Each structure stands twice: as structure tokens, then as C-alpha cells.
Amino acid sequence: MKNKLLITMSCLLVVGLLTGCGCKKKEKEKKEEESNIKVNIEKEVIKDREIEGIKITNTSLIVEDGISYFTSRVTNPTEEDYHLDEYRITFKDKDGNVVAEIPGSVGDVIKAGETRTIDSSIDIDLSNAVSAEYTIKK
């Protein structure tokens, strides 16, 4: 009687482990499929830059479900206030074709020593962009 009980318990344990592991793996695969996030790590897109004395750093370009989110820190390390309307960021593909242009607003004045953040988004997948160019609109 004890042997039958021991065999039954062992079988239930083995079946439970096998089915439980399979469920977790399927759930993990399903979550990865649902999460459609891409990060653009092209050097010419995310590199630090300096434009007219203003430093642009900590750039990231993340694409989620076809929407591209661009973020950058803009710092005025000079001793004078910097006046501008906006940055225009132009993204290009590997053939040099313009894929998209997005505005990057930081306000009209960046005070001396101040840091602000550019946060922009566009409903175009920029995960394959290989370069980003900045122009300043004053």
C-alpha cells in the first residue's frame, strides 16, 4: 500500500513539474512577443555632440510598437544664456535618405549652466536609422 502511494505521489510530482515549467516558458515567450521594444544603438544616432557651444548628451532612441521616442539632455556650459526656438533632428537610413525629421523643443532660452531634456516622439519606426543630424532654428 505504501509503495502504491509513493509511486502515485512521485508521478503527480513529476507531472506537476513538467506541466508547470512548460506554462512558465510559454508565458515568457508570449510576453516577449507582446513587448515590441527596439533600441537604436547606432553610434551616429546616440553619440554626444556639441553645437554652437551647447552640449547634447545621454541620447536614446527607443521604438515601441512603431512609435519612436527620442530623448537627449541639452546643457549650456557657457556663461551666457542661449536663445533658440527649437532643434530639428533629421534621421537618415544607411543609404543617406531622410527617414524622418522631428522637432526637439527645449524652450526659447537655456540659461548659463542649465540642463534641459529634449523629449520627442514620432509614429515612424526609427530603429533602422543610422545617423541623426541636428539643426538649430533661431
Secondary structure, 3 states (H helix, E strand, C coil): CHHHHHHHHHHHHHHHHHHHHHHHHHHHHHHHHHCCEEEECCHHHHCCEEECCEEEEEEEEEEECCEEEEEEEEECCCCCCEECCEEEEEEECCCCCEEEEEEECCCCEECCCCEEEEEEEECCCCCCCCEEEEEEEC
